[in-house]
Amino acid sequence: VANYDPFLLRLLPFSLWGVCLWGVGFLGKYLGGRIGMYAALMITALWPYHLINPISMRWYSMAAALLVWNLWFCLCLIDSVRVNGGGKRHLTVLFGALVAVTGAALLYSVYAGPIVIVAQLVIVVFRAKVLSRAVTVWVLAWVVALLLYLPWLQTFLSQIRTSAGTHLSLIDFASSYYILWAGE
């Protein structure tokens, strides 16, 4: 549809930047009230990451939007497990499915997905009051996400082999994550 039209090629990344901001607003309000929402929106809206990548027709705004919404759905999943006594199990299923779908999409689009899984596990453990149920539901959601990712796993492993040369070592893998953390 966009062909080589520079405006149309930038339209989707800018739109995804807006979707990301929308999710940041939810997260900010959830974690810090109205002041937290405004602060989070202002910081994120002015973050050069979201302005530079769409201008250069990069798709990292999609990864940021997926990350933000996946975290939001994770927090909603934990809350739904906490209040399950009120007969709201359908919310647990809904938010579990949303964690799985956005998690799989995140894994497809960013190879730093395993870091997200570990970070969310820490959040689940520290945030959940009913620890065992929340962790069980969260693990089930990510197992579904990983199953959805399986068709891409072979491509992912071949890309790692290509970028690491003829050998695939833990040092090469760890250094790529260090670059991610240090640079982004």
C-alpha angles and dihedrals in degrees: 000000000000096000103175098326105136093208094052092044089056095042097077096048090048090048090051088050087058091049088051091051090050090055092045087055091055092046093046093051093045094050102032110015123235094325090050090051094052093045093048092047093048094048093045095044091054095043107119090217091073095044101044100046098054091045090054090044094248121150101220091112086070091055091048091049091049091048094050095046092044089054091047091051090047091055091046089050091054091048092048090053090050094053097038091117087078093066096259098132090130088067090055090052092045095049092042089054091047091051089050096048097043089042092053091046089050092051090050093051104037127035090209089077095113089061088056091052093052092045091050091049088057090049092048093049094048098038103041119091094189093050104180096047094044093048092046093051092044092050090049091052092051092045087058089048091052091048089053088051095052096092089061097043095090091052091047093052092047090050090052090050090049094050094043094049122229094334130056110210135174089235092059091047093048092047091055089054091048089055089050093052095041097044104036 
